[in-house]
Amino acid sequence: MIDITDRVRNKDLLGKIVSAEEVANWIQPGWTIACSGFTASAYPKAVPLALAERMKKDPFQVNIWTGASTGPELDGALAEVKGIKQRLPYQTDSKLRPLINDGTVDYLDLHLSESAQLTRTGFIKKKPNFALVEACAITEEGNLIPTTSLGNAASYVQNADTVVVEVNTTQPLELEGMHDVYVPLDPPNRLPIPIVHADDRIGTTFIPCTPDKIKYIVPCDVKDHTRDLSPIDENSKKMAAFTLEFLKAEIKAGRMPKGLLPLQSGVGNVANAVLEGFVEGDMTDLVVYTEVIQDAMLDLIDAGKLKFASGTAFSPSPAGMDRFYKGIDKYRKYILLRPEEISNSPEVVHRLGVIAMNTALEVDIYGNINSTHVTGTKMMNGIGGSGDFARNAYLTIFYTPSTAKGGKISSVVPFCSHIDHTEHDVDVIISEYGIADLRGLEPRTRALEVINKCAHPDYRPMLLDYYERALAATKKAATPHLLHEALSFHTRFLETGDMRKF
Amino acid sequence: MIDITDRVRNKDLLGKIVSAEEVANWIQPGWTIACSGFTASAYPKAVPLALAERMKKDPFQVNIWTGASTGPELDGALAEVKGIKQRLPYQTDSKLRPLINDGTVDYLDLHLSESAQLTRTGFIKKKPNFALVEACAITEEGNLIPTTSLGNAASYVQNADTVVVEVNTTQPLELEGMHDVYVPLDPPNRLPIPIVHADDRIGTTFIPCTPDKIKYIVPCDVKDHTRDLSPIDENSKKMAAFTLEFLKAEIKAGRMPKGLLPLQSGVGNVANAVLEGFVEGDMTDLVVYTEVIQDAMLDLIDAGKLKFASGTAFSPSPAGMDRFYKGIDKYRKYILLRPEEISNSPEVVHRLGVIAMNTALEVDIYGNINSTHVTGTKMMNGIGGSGDFARNAYLTIFYTPSTAKGGKISSVVPFCSHIDHTEHDVDVIISEYGIADLRGLEPRTRALEVINKCAHPDYRPMLLDYYERALAATKKAATPHLLHEALSFHTRFLETGDMRKF
């Protein structure tokens, strides 16, 4: 067995060290397991793998709560054996996704900032059967030193009567001190979250826990299964350039302070391109208040452009992780991980005045956003934290390439087939064709702005035709629509495989 | 002229007293006028009436910013002469509504909590041409004592270079002290809003202003044009009873503290019925953190059930207003008016854990809410503050009678024709048939809950049929829909005048 004795600083706890199989055998069908993990960072690995092995012979299901998505050792392995009944609050696993879309898995797609409170208050279920948390080490007091993310781990540990800790020996002890753990009281006792700057520390460097709560400790030497970044494509580069141009113009117009405001960016190609744009750009002293910290942040640090980055997960590529570990003494001064209830807190996001940059699956001509459902029915990933930021940001930008599937799908449609962010919450939409600045525009003007600036030229005539006929048919109603055609782009795609008319 | 010399305490300002006509003649076409007023409370009356008179002979348009809706002397009079070009952030006037739906008026339907910031930061337009504010009195320092609402008045005065004050002699001076004016700094300088209890005072009892900013002072003796309450109908009584039953069960289940949490309720029949339900009920020490304070609050005070009510507008019926004025020495201890940026603050709403109770125009089977658009195209009123509360509340309830137009419209539809609040934000839907408790339910289960608990029995078979065929067609996708039929209830209504199939 992997030796973790030096990482379990309370020696009375050494007797609780068991194998992952022993924990897997203890788990009962129907249990709710509240896990650490946010993206492929700091999720438990050994116990889920052993549980999946057991389920191969002895099929049953459990409920899995996490911070957000996880890696293949948790969502992937359990999906493979159809071992998950309820899953919340977010996921991205390619094996789990089909099960959400065939009735096998009950998927609760929640605003990430709300997921901890929804479980604490019992709105979903008051207590998980146990909390399963990856840690770097356990202190003498029984507190847990987190690894590469915080997610909902602290809240889950607080609310659970029983805790199982995976001590992961691949995670360096230098991570200690990079976390700021604060779990708010619930109403009527909640106080202001005292963060006024992105780098303010308000909590502990550990997840509070006690030795008696810890039932089992499992050694683990499986690394975070983070993904390689795909190279930045041309469309993403264009959207990044538009963003920088737009933000500079905002500063010049006096609508944005000179040093910008804290940046939030979603995960993926566009987010990565935008941040890389800042690496090349001339703005300095950038501040980030986001969910997920990826490779571009290391580039920004090395380029001397980043003042501070606050997030809930550190989830770079494998190469980025190596680079981080090698330079950890430097990088740790710039990076702080918080619970997602704080990284995504409406209160803090609004106070700091975050610039929210997230990707849409599709947008409609009035500025509504679909972040979750392909053709309105199939869950892709989930809303994640996009709503936390979009709703409360100082400036809310959504990105989408103008088309998908080689032009067969227009990302700009008359009416979104599912709406996760409403027109009220969206300031700016950017595609590789341009910037639709919707601020201060009423819906009829917004429609023209979105069509003319963001839609693909192949689709502009179709969209304009829809809009103009809707305008005439409704005699210039506030939000013109032809309801019998509003979803026709989608139905045409479902019938012919192409949104275009030929 | 009406004598206001005793209400203008800075005697140097007496020379600025002019007639409403003089101010009306000074106003230029295309100007933006930022007004006080939230509901039919504390909106300017004399100047808009005079401006409308001038526009009858000399037609032109101005932009009107307010706190929310106003009374007929502002929105109604200017709509009658087509004198409004841009209008924000909310309205309810029956003469203005058609102009929003025929292309005459550019209506910006904004989250109320955001409207002040959107103008302060220049996202819409940095400076109004002047701020037009109703006041009880002007202090020696030039500060303004507000009347029956605060709305955005303080922020508008702060941002304007020029202020015109309507001193309203129908408003008693006893209103002084009932306000708590706090305008947050904008990022990057924003600090926590230090409200921890609904009755915390954090600001001034006046709108800060200076004598040099005040250009004109206009006497006015026109009363707030508040509306009579319609008698509470049977459906509202049923929804109110369901609410009380539900909240009691929540307390019993330990999901709600014994004394409940602060109540927010929208304006109208259902809200009124719910609050009247509390008057009859056995819960005491109720706290209200809401936008609009109406008659039911006086009933709660008289019944000894209310501890405190915080809002931004005091807008009772004319009879309620008389009753308030007669008992003002008592009532003023229980009521505090704040800027809408604070009464609707996401930060404070989330911290206090408000119970948000708002009315929907229609709901869909997955829990999305249409608050604004009739058949998806015609603006009814606007989103108002419903999104501020729904998104950040501890518990979010939406109400709708199951049908409208004598059964010809089902308020429960397969897919909302416009979405203002997404499934992610909605906990509970209540109709006169029952309570759909959507917490912890995935979409497929939510659909059955909404249909079976809230839909009218005439529509349940149609909705179930839609859902079951969608489930089969999508092979149990996460959110089953038949996109070519999703809006068929609405198109049938537009074609036949009835959503039912015969």
Interface residues (C-beta under 8 A of the other chain):
Chain A: Q86 I100 N101 D102 G103 D106 Y107 L108 D109 L110 H111 L118 T121 G122 F123 I124 K125 K126 D186 P187 P188 R190 L191 P192 I193 P194 V196 A253 G254 R255 P257 G259 L261 P346 E347 H350 R351 L352 G353 N368 H373 T375 G376 T377 K378 M379 I383 G387 R391 N392 Y394 L395 S417 H418 I419 D420 H421 T422 H424 D425 D427 R439 G440 L441 E442 R444 T445 A470 T474 K475 K476 A477 A478 T479 P480 H481 L483 H484 A486 L487 H490 T491 L494
Chain B: Q86 I100 N101 D102 G103 D106 Y107 L108 D109 L110 H111 L118 T121 G122 F123 I124 K125 K126 D186 P187 P188 R190 L191 P192 I193 P194 V196 A253 G254 R255 P257 G259 L261 P346 E347 H350 R351 L352 G353 N368 H373 T375 G376 T377 K378 M379 I383 G387 R391 N392 Y394 L395 S417 H418 I419 D420 H421 T422 H424 D425 D427 R439 G440 L441 E442 R444 T445 A470 T474 K475 K476 A477 A478 T479 P480 H481 L483 H484 A486 L487 H490 T491 L494
